[in-house]
């Protein structure tokens, strides 16, 4: 088959790789000048099968209300005159109950476990290096109440086959001594040794190069203007135009995969396909490590701030927070500056002097970044066939694009090839393998 993949992030490139491995002719189209230059560029670096609970839970609405006027809040809702935002929020509220949480976490963990195996297979087969650290992920709590409540999450993960375990403060510090300066503020933690970390951008760039070596074509610097489903024996089409101008042109294909993150619903809406994806703006800071012997090797999550940190070579990446406020990618607003500075300040509180945490006005050079995480109300991504003939989707991975990328690409490649992926998951347009109902991810006009 001749297949066009729209989007060159971790999801799109993983999809292209697995399609090409199956013998399909593949073309990747992206508006940027290369792969992984948007949402995959500077995330937290965690491959976290065990830390994947849905945002929607019974406490979430009250916490969101409390945080609405806090610029540094983990989840910040900035109301817009946008029906899509309010529709998404209502759908999110409908998921804020224990029954929905249990349903959603099962699928998220299933995809994560499947994806981790897929990632390991790709790395073993290609030798890609991406600052990979197979040291696990630790999650530490600053309050006794939060630590006591963590036992419920540990048991939940264990029921789904994830070996996440509670650890005392002393054991946590043996696992990762870098947090010793903050020890008196740590009540305890959890640890999953099977999780890992690495640079998603480096991985995606190198996988794209290997795709090209295998014959995948790339159209970088091209805007995607529109889609046309297959009809009357004619293939599906994508309309594109180069960023330097010139006439628009149509590209035909047996199948088109839309993997454009938060922008996916905009492309599919004219076809009558409604996706429950809304952008969640996330932030990161990449800091030079000044004291390598005192910097962490174990990737970690700070529960009190809901931020994650990973060592990537000679830098430390710290990332977190979700801001629901549309497609704003500015780093210059008061809110954006406050959230970026919080990340840097927190690292200095946890590990004084280990990283260069000076701000630009102080002579430092922290690399601040933000990206739009394509979130669904359930946190379950939309993977499968749309109601438009020849048009497929692989989007909506929220904060777990790096964790779920390899498996999402492999699963969709299998579906397009007429096979059923080996996991219990609600693929769009197909029933789940254990006879459960498919995920109600989208609708389309007949």
C-alpha positions in Angstrom: 0.0 0.0 0.0 1.0 3.6 -0.6 0.5 5.5 2.8 0.9 9.1 3.8 1.7 9.9 7.4 0.9 13.5 8.5 3.2 14.6 11.3 6.9 13.9 12.1 6.8 13.7 15.9 7.3 10.5 17.9 3.9 9.2 16.9 4.2 9.9 13.2 7.7 8.6 12.8 7.0 5.5 14.8 4.0 4.8 12.6 6.1 5.4 9.5 8.7 3.0 10.7 6.4 0.1 11.5 4.5 0.6 8.2 7.7 0.5 6.2 8.8 -2.6 8.1 5.6 -4.2 6.8 6.6 -3.4 3.3 4.3 -0.4 2.7 5.4 2.7 0.6 5.4 5.6 3.0 5.6 9.4 2.8 5.8 11.6 5.8 4.6 15.2 5.6 5.4 17.9 8.3 5.3 21.7 8.4 8.6 21.9 10.2 12.1 21.5 8.8 12.7 18.2 10.4 11.4 15.6 12.8 10.4 16.1 16.5 10.4 19.9 16.4 7.1 20.5 18.1 5.5 18.4 21.0 8.2 15.8 20.9 11.0 18.3 21.2 11.7 18.7 24.9 9.4 16.6 27.1 10.2 15.1 30.5 12.0 12.2 29.0 10.2 9.5 31.0 9.0 6.2 29.6 6.6 5.6 32.4 4.3 2.6 32.1 3.8 2.7 35.8 3.0 6.4 36.2 0.1 6.8 33.8 -3.0 7.5 35.8 -5.7 9.5 34.0 -6.0 13.2 34.9 -9.7 12.6 35.5 -10.4 11.3 39.0 -12.8 12.2 41.7 -10.5 14.8 43.2 -9.7 16.6 39.9 -12.6 19.0 39.7 -12.0 20.5 43.2 -8.3 20.7 42.7 -8.8 22.5 39.3 -11.1 25.0 41.0 -8.6 25.7 43.8 -5.8 26.1 41.2 -7.6 28.5 38.8 -5.9 31.6 40.1 -2.4 30.1 40.8 0.0 30.8 37.9 2.2 27.9 39.1 -0.6 25.4 39.5 -0.1 21.8 38.2 -3.3 22.1 36.2 -4.4 25.6 35.1 -7.7 26.2 33.3 -7.7 29.5 31.4 -11.3 29.8 30.1 -11.7 30.8 26.4 -14.6 31.7 24.2 -14.1 28.4 22.6 -16.9 25.7 22.4 -14.3 23.0 21.9 -12.7 23.9 25.3 -16.0 23.8 27.2 -17.1 20.6 25.4 -13.8 18.9 26.4 -14.2 20.1 30.0 -17.7 18.6 30.2 -16.4 15.3 28.8 -13.6 15.5 31.3 -16.0 16.0 34.2 -17.9 12.9 33.1 -14.8 10.9 33.6 -14.1 12.1 37.2 -15.5 9.1 39.0 -14.0 5.9 40.2 -15.6 3.6 37.7 -14.4 5.7 34.7 -10.9 6.0 36.3 -10.7 2.2 36.6 -11.8 1.7 33.0 -9.4 4.3 31.6 -6.3 3.2 33.5 -6.7 -0.4 32.3 -6.4 0.7 28.7 -3.6 3.2 29.3 -1.5 0.6 31.1 -2.2 -2.0 28.4 -0.9 0.3 25.7 2.1 1.4 27.8 3.2 -2.2 28.4 2.7 -3.1 24.7 4.6 0.1 23.7 7.5 -0.5 26.0 8.1 -3.9 24.4 7.8 -2.3 21.0 10.3 0.4 21.9 12.8 -2.2 23.2 12.5 -4.1 20.0 13.2 -1.0 17.9 16.2 -0.1 20.0 17.6 -3.6 19.8 17.1 -3.8 16.1 18.5 -0.4 15.3 21.1 0.5 18.0 19.6 4.0 18.4 21.3 5.9 21.2 19.2 8.6 23.0 20.7 9.2 26.4 18.8 6.1 27.6 18.9 5.3 31.3 17.3 2.0 32.4 17.3 3.0 36.1 13.6 3.1 36.8 11.3 6.0 37.9 10.9 7.2 41.5 8.0 9.2 42.8 8.5 11.1 46.0 5.9 12.7 48.3 6.4 15.7 50.5 3.5 15.1 52.8 2.6 12.1 54.9 -1.0 12.2 53.7 0.0 12.0 50.1 2.4 9.2 50.8 -0.2 7.2 52.7 -2.6 7.7 49.7 0.0 6.4 47.3 -0.6 2.9 48.5 -3.9 2.8 46.6 -2.1 3.7 43.4 0.5 1.1 44.0 -2.1 -1.6 44.4 -3.9 -0.4 41.3 -0.8 -0.7 39.2 0.0 -4.2 40.7 -3.5 -5.4 39.6 -2.5 -4.5 36.0 0.8 -6.2 36.2 3.1 -3.2 36.9 5.7 -3.8 39.7 5.4 -0.4 41.3 6.2 -0.5 45.0 6.1 1.7 48.1 9.5 2.7 49.5 10.4 4.5 52.7 12.3 7.8 52.6 15.5 5.9 53.5 15.1 3.4 50.7 14.2 6.2 48.2 17.5 8.0 49.1 19.4 4.7 48.6 17.8 4.4 45.2 18.6 8.0 44.3 21.0 9.8 46.7 20.7 13.1 44.7 17.6 14.0 46.8 19.5 13.8 50.1 19.7 17.6 50.6 15.8 17.6 50.5 15.5 14.5 52.7 13.8 16.1 55.7 10.9 17.2 53.4 10.4 13.7 51.9 7.8 11.4 53.6 8.4 8.5 51.3 7.9 7.4 47.7 7.2 4.7 45.2 9.6 3.1 42.7 9.3 1.1 39.5 12.6 -0.3 38.3 11.2 -1.4 34.9 10.5 2.1 33.8 13.2 4.2 32.1 14.1 7.5 30.6 15.7 9.1 27.5 15.5 11.9 25.0 12.4 11.6 22.8 13.7 14.1 20.3 17.0 12.2 19.7 15.2 8.9 19.3 12.7 10.4 16.9 15.4 12.1 14.8 17.5 8.9 14.5 14.4 6.7 13.8 13.5 9.2 11.0 17.0 8.8 9.5 16.6 5.0 9.5 13.2 5.4 7.9 14.8 7.4 5.1 17.5 4.7 4.7 14.7 2.2 4.2 13.0 4.3 1.5 10.5 6.4 3.4 10.1 9.8 1.6 9.9 13.0 3.7 8.2 16.2 2.7 9.4 18.7 5.4 8.5 22.4 5.3 5.1 21.6 3.9 1.8 22.9 5.2 -1.1 20.5 5.2 -4.1 22.3 3.7 -6.8 19.6 3.6 -7.9 16.0 3.3 -10.2 14.2 0.9 -11.4 10.7 1.7 -11.3 7.8 -0.8 -14.5 7.6 -2.9 -15.7 5.9 -6.0 -12.6 3.8 -6.4 -10.3 6.8 -6.1 -7.7 7.0 -3.3 -7.6 9.4 -0.4 -5.8 12.7 -1.0 -3.9 15.2 1.0 -3.5 18.8 -0.2 -0.1 20.4 0.7 1.9 23.5 -0.1 5.5 24.2 0.5 6.4 26.8 3.2 8.2 28.9 0.6 5.0 29.3 -1.4 4.1 28.0 -4.8 0.9 26.2 -5.9 -0.9 23.7 -3.7 -0.9 20.1 -4.9 -2.8 17.0 -4.0 -1.1 13.8 -3.0 -2.9 10.5 -3.4 -2.6 7.4 -1.2 -4.3 4.2 -0.3 -4.4 5.4 3.3 -3.6 8.6 5.2 -2.6 8.6 8.8 -3.2 11.9 10.7 -0.7 12.1 13.6 -0.6 15.9 14.0 -1.1 16.0 17.8 -3.4 18.8 19.0 -4.0 20.0 15.4 -5.5 16.6 14.3 -9.1 17.6 15.0 -8.7 20.7 12.8 -7.8 18.5 9.9 -10.5 16.0 10.4 -13.4 18.3 11.3 -14.2 19.2 7.7 -14.6 15.5 7.0 -17.3 15.3 9.7 -15.0 13.5 12.1 -15.1 14.9 15.7 -12.1 14.1 17.9 -12.2 14.8 21.7 -8.7 16.2 21.7 -7.8 19.6 23.3 -4.3 21.1 23.7 -2.7 21.1 27.1 0.2 23.4 27.2 3.2 21.9 29.0 6.5 23.5 29.9 10.1 22.3 30.4 13.5 23.6 31.3 16.8 22.0 30.4 19.6 22.9 32.7 23.4 22.3 32.5 24.6 19.9 35.2 27.4 21.5 37.3 28.1 18.6 39.6 27.7 15.3 37.7 28.4 13.1 40.7 25.5 14.7 42.6 22.9 14.8 39.8 20.2 12.1 39.6 20.5 9.1 37.3 17.0 7.8 38.3 14.2 9.7 36.6 11.8 11.1 39.2 8.5 12.7 39.8 7.9 15.4 42.5 4.4 14.8 43.7 3.9 18.2 45.4 4.7 20.1 42.2 3.5 17.4 39.7 6.8 17.8 37.8 9.1 15.2 36.3 12.9 15.3 35.9 15.3 13.2 33.8 19.0 13.2 33.3 19.8 13.6 29.6 23.6 13.4 29.1 25.2 16.4 30.7 21.8 18.2 31.3 18.8 17.8 33.5 15.4 18.1 32.0 12.6 19.2 34.3 9.0 19.4 32.9 5.4 19.6 34.0 2.2 21.5 34.5 -0.8 21.5 32.2 -2.4 24.7 31.0 -5.8 24.5 29.2 -5.9 27.7 27.3 -6.1 27.0 23.6 -3.2 27.0 21.1 -1.0 29.6 22.8 2.7 28.7 22.5 4.0 31.9 24.0 6.8 31.9 26.6 6.6 35.6 27.2 3.3 35.9 29.1 3.3 36.4 32.9 1.9 33.0 33.4 4.4 31.3 31.1 7.3 33.0 32.8 6.0 32.1 36.3 5.6 28.4 35.3 9.1 28.2 33.7 10.7 29.9 36.7 8.9 27.5 39.1 10.6 24.6 37.4 14.0 26.1 37.8 13.4 27.2 41.4 12.2 23.7 42.3 15.4 22.0 41.1 17.5 24.4 43.2 15.3 23.6 46.2 15.7 19.8 45.7 19.4 19.8 44.7 21.2 23.0 45.6 24.1 23.8 43.4 23.9 20.7 41.3 22.6 22.4 38.1 23.0 25.9 36.7 19.7 27.3 37.8 20.5 31.0 37.1 17.9 32.8 35.1 18.9 34.7 31.9 19.0 38.0 33.8 21.4 36.4 36.2 23.8 35.2 33.5 22.3 31.7 33.2 21.1 29.9 30.2 18.2 27.6 31.0 16.5 26.3 27.8 12.8 27.0 28.3 10.3 25.3 26.1 6.6 24.7 25.8 4.5 22.3 23.7 0.9 21.4 23.2 0.0 18.0 24.6 -2.9 16.6 22.7 -5.2 15.4 25.5 -8.4 13.4 25.5 -10.8 13.6 28.5 -10.0 9.9 29.2 -6.3 10.2 28.5 -6.8 7.3 26.1 -5.4 8.2 22.7 -7.4 7.9 19.5 -5.8 5.1 17.3 -7.6 3.6 14.4 -9.9 4.1 11.4 -12.1 7.3 11.2 -15.5 7.3 9.6 -13.9 8.9 6.5 -12.7 6.2 4.0 -9.0 5.8 3.8 -8.3 8.2 6.7 -6.7 6.9 9.9 -5.8 8.6 13.1 -3.0 8.3 15.7 -3.3 11.2 18.1 -4.4 12.3 21.6 -1.6 10.9 23.7 -1.4 13.8 26.1 1.6 13.6 28.4 2.4 10.0 27.3 3.4 10.4 23.7 7.0 9.2 24.5 5.7 6.3 26.6 3.1 5.2 24.0 4.7 6.2 20.8 6.4 3.0 19.6 3.4 0.9 20.5 0.9 3.2 19.0 2.8 3.2 15.7 3.1 -0.6 15.7 -0.5 -1.1 16.6 -1.8 1.2 13.8 0.5 -0.3 11.3 -1.0 -3.7 12.2 -4.6 -2.4 11.9 -3.9 -0.8 8.5 -2.4 -4.1 7.4 -5.6 -6.0 8.4 -4.3 -7.5 11.6 -5.4 -7.2 15.2 -2.7 -5.9 17.6 -2.0 -8.1 20.6 -3.5 -6.0 23.4 -6.8 -5.3 25.0 -7.4 -1.7 23.8 -10.3 0.3 22.4 -9.1 1.0 18.9 -11.2 3.5 17.1 -13.8 1.7 14.9 -13.0 -1.8 16.3 -14.2 -3.8 19.3 -11.8 -4.6 22.1 -10.2 -8.0 21.9 -11.9 -9.2 25.1 -15.4 -8.5 23.8 -15.7 -5.1 25.4 -17.1 -2.0 23.7 -14.9 0.1 21.5 -13.8 3.5 22.7 -16.4 6.2 21.9 -13.6 8.5 20.5 -15.2 10.1 17.5 -18.2 10.4 15.2 -18.5 11.0 11.5 -21.3 11.8 9.1 -22.3 8.9 6.9 
